[in-house]
């Protein structure tokens, strides 16, 4: 439900000057300029663990990209795989499991 300009002015008369600056735009553009949430709020966003997750998620994201991925890049180099015991992941586009390289001499 879009908020009307008269409702905004009734709540806060100081915004009348700001809204007057939108006179150059049509009604569609004014509706787009008003602030609205990206999605509907429900009580699941107020759970204390959800609030903790909002704080910890950037830490986990940064840890993955700044620490874990560079380590994986280093140990997954073909020359170092055997030293670190890294085995490539299976091919995501086939059903065949990864079996490793066949040893020479067989």
C-alpha positions as CSV (number, residue, x, y, z in Angstrom):
1,X,0.0,0.0,0.0
2,X,1.5,3.3,-1.1
3,X,1.6,6.2,1.3
4,X,0.0,9.4,0.1
5,X,1.6,12.8,0.4
6,X,-1.2,14.1,2.6
7,X,-0.6,11.3,5.1
8,X,3.1,12.2,5.3
9,X,2.5,15.9,5.8
10,X,-0.1,15.1,8.5
11,X,2.5,13.1,10.5
12,X,5.4,15.5,10.0
13,X,4.6,19.0,8.7
14,X,8.4,19.7,8.2
15,X,8.4,17.3,5.3
16,X,6.1,19.5,3.3
17,X,9.0,21.5,1.9
18,X,10.8,18.3,0.9
19,X,7.7,16.9,-0.8
20,X,7.2,20.2,-2.6
21,X,10.6,19.6,-4.3
22,X,9.0,16.6,-6.0
23,X,6.6,18.8,-7.9
24,X,8.7,18.3,-11.1
25,X,8.1,14.6,-11.0
26,X,4.9,12.8,-11.8
27,X,3.0,10.7,-9.1
28,X,4.8,7.5,-10.0
29,X,8.2,9.0,-9.4
30,X,7.1,10.4,-6.0
31,X,5.9,7.0,-4.9
32,X,9.4,5.6,-5.8
33,X,11.1,8.3,-3.8
34,X,9.3,7.4,-0.6
35,X,11.1,5.0,1.7
36,X,9.7,1.6,2.1
37,X,11.1,-1.7,3.4
38,X,12.4,-4.3,1.0
39,X,10.3,-7.0,2.4
40,X,7.5,-7.4,5.0
41,X,8.6,-7.5,8.6
42,X,7.4,-10.3,10.8
43,X,8.3,-11.5,14.3
44,X,10.9,-14.0,13.1
45,X,13.3,-11.1,12.5
46,X,13.1,-10.1,16.2
47,X,14.3,-13.4,17.6
48,X,17.5,-12.8,19.7
49,X,19.4,-15.4,17.7
50,X,18.4,-13.7,14.5
51,X,19.9,-10.5,15.8
52,X,23.1,-12.3,16.8
53,X,23.2,-13.9,13.3
54,X,22.9,-10.4,11.7
55,X,26.1,-9.5,13.6
56,X,28.0,-12.7,13.0
57,X,27.2,-13.1,9.3
58,X,29.7,-10.4,8.1
59,X,32.4,-12.0,10.2
60,X,31.8,-15.4,8.7
61,X,31.7,-13.9,5.2
62,X,35.0,-12.1,5.7
63,X,36.6,-15.1,7.2
64,X,35.6,-17.3,4.2
65,X,36.8,-14.8,1.6
66,X,39.9,-13.5,3.3
67,X,41.2,-16.6,5.1
68,X,39.7,-19.9,3.9
69,X,39.6,-19.3,0.2
70,X,43.2,-18.2,-0.1
71,X,44.3,-21.2,2.0
72,X,42.3,-23.5,-0.3
73,X,43.9,-21.9,-3.3
74,X,47.3,-22.6,-1.9
75,X,46.8,-26.2,-0.9
76,X,44.9,-27.1,-4.1
77,X,47.8,-26.3,-6.4
78,X,48.6,-29.4,-8.4
79,X,52.2,-29.5,-7.2
80,X,51.1,-29.2,-3.5
81,X,48.0,-31.4,-3.4
82,X,49.9,-34.5,-2.4
83,X,51.8,-32.7,0.4
84,X,48.6,-31.3,2.0
85,X,46.4,-34.3,1.2
86,X,44.0,-32.3,-0.8
87,X,41.7,-34.2,-3.2
88,X,39.7,-32.3,-5.9
89,X,36.0,-32.2,-5.5
90,X,33.8,-34.3,-7.7
91,X,32.6,-32.9,-11.0
92,X,29.3,-31.1,-10.2
93,X,28.1,-31.9,-13.7
94,X,28.3,-35.7,-13.5
95,X,27.3,-38.6,-11.3
96,X,30.7,-40.2,-11.3
97,X,32.6,-39.9,-8.0
98,X,36.2,-38.6,-8.0
99,X,38.6,-41.6,-8.0
100,X,41.9,-39.8,-8.2
101,X,44.6,-40.4,-10.7
102,X,45.5,-43.9,-11.6
103,X,49.0,-44.8,-10.4
104,X,51.5,-45.5,-13.1
105,X,52.5,-49.1,-13.6
106,X,49.1,-50.7,-13.3
